[in-house]
Amino acid sequence: MDLWLNQVELKFHSAILDRVISVPVGYLTDLATIPWWARWFMSPASMHIRAAAVIHDYCYTHLCSSMSRSQADLVLREAMGCVTVPASMWKRNVVWVAVRLGGRGAW
C-alpha cells in the first residue's frame, strides 16, 4: 500500500456539516482505498478524488467522535464536487456507494 504525506494544510468547508475540516501538514494517508480491479474507474491519485480522499481519511481517523460514518462519507461526495477538477455527479455517487459498502473506520 502506498502512503502519501500531506505537505500543505488542507482546509475544506463542508456545507453538510457547516464546519471547516482542516487536515494538518504531515498527515499520512493512502488517498483512497480502491481495489485494484476498480482502478480502471478511478485511480486513488486522480485529480477528481485526491484531495477529497485525504479529507475523508482524516474524518475516518481523527474526527469519528464528532461525526457519523454516514456524514464522513457524504463529505467525501461533497468534496469531490469542489476540487480543482470536480468529478461528475454520477462518479461521485459511485464512489459514495463504494465507501458506504466497503468503508471502515472507528465507528
C-alpha positions, 0 to 999 in steps of 0.5 A, a space after each residue: 500500500 502506498 502512503 502519501 504525506 500531506 505537505 500543505 494544510 488542507 482546509 475544506 468547508 463542508 456545507 453538510 456539516 457547516 464546519 471547516 475540516 482542516 487536515 494538518 501538514 504531515 498527515 499520512 494517508 493512502 488517498 483512497 482505498 480502491 481495489 485494484 480491479 476498480 482502478 480502471 474507474 478511478 485511480 486513488 491519485 486522480 485529480 477528481 478524488 485526491 484531495 477529497 480522499 485525504 479529507 475523508 481519511 482524516 474524518 475516518 481517523 481523527 474526527 469519528 467522535 464528532 461525526 457519523 460514518 454516514 456524514 464522513 462519507 457524504 463529505 467525501 461526495 461533497 468534496 469531490 464536487 469542489 476540487 480543482 477538477 470536480 468529478 461528475 455527479 454520477 462518479 461521485 455517487 459511485 464512489 459514495 456507494 463504494 465507501 458506504 459498502 466497503 468503508 471502515 473506520 472507528 465507528 
